[in-house]
Amino acid sequence: MRDIYRVIKRPVVTEKSNRLNEKLNQVVFEVDWSASKSEIKLAVEKIFNVKVDKVRTVRIAAKRKRYGRRMVQRQSAWKKAFVSLQEGSKIDFYEGT
């Protein structure tokens, strides 16, 4: 078992993720490339003290750009997890504001 703080790297806070949080009670995280759904579920439940209903993952490809004849990588590949929380559970990233 891996350290739960290495499974979840950071929350993804965008307009789309905020909309998912409000309407569907889902939270989006950037997670470790090799993390499984069960590891992600366990890490979110332990760190935030919530009950997780479902986890969906997406692997985001690296962004590539052409400079002359060369193709270079602008952003490395990463993995995104959509975590659906059970009814009554909530994670708020803007508690202080």
N, C-alpha and C positions, 0 to 999 in steps of 0.2 A: 504494500500500500504506500502510495506516495504522500508527501506532505500536502495537505489540503490547500495551503496558501500558494503552492506552485501550480496547482491545477487551474485556478482562476487567476488570470493576469490582471484584468481591469474590466470595469463595466463599460459598455459602449453606450454613450449618451448622445443620441441624435434625435432629430424630429421624429423619425420613424419609430425609433425605440421608445420614445416618450408616448407616442400614440398607442403602441402595443401595450405599454404599461397601463395606460388609462382605460382602454377599451377591453382588452383581453386578459389583463392581469399577468402579462409576460414581461420578463426582464432579459436583457441581452448582455452577454459577457464575451470578452475575448479570453479564450482558454488555451491551454497547452496543446500543441499539435497532436500529441499521442494520447490525450485524455479520452477515456471512454464515457459514455452517457451515465453509467452508474457512478463513476468517480466524480463527475460533475454534479450529479444530484446530491451525493453525500457531502461534497464540499460546500455547496450552497446551503444545505440544511444546517450544517454545523456552524458555518461562519455567520449567517444572518438569522438563525433561529426561526426558520419558516418551514412549511411543508411544501415539497415540490410534487407537482402532479405529473409533469411530462417534460422531457428534454429533447430538443431537436438540434442537430449540429449541421454546420455548413463549412466546407473548406474553401476559403477564398484564395484564388490564384494570385500569384505575384503580378504586379503591374510592370509592364515592359514598355520601353520607349526607344525609338531609333535616334541615334546620334551619328549622322553620316552613314557609314556602312555598318556600324556596330549596333547591336541590340544590347541595351543595358537594363538592369532591373532597378526600378525606382523604389518599390516597396516590396518587402519580402512577403511570402505567403503566410497566412494565419488562419486560425480556426475560430468560428463564431458559434456560440451556443444560445439558443432561444429556450429559456426556462419558464415553463408555465407553472404558476403557483396555485395552490389549492384555495378555495373560497375562504376568505377571512385572513389569509396571509398577505403581507404587503412589504415591499422593500422600497424605501424612499431615500434617494441619493441627495435630496435637497432639504434635509431636516433643519439645518441652521438658518435657511433663508425664508 
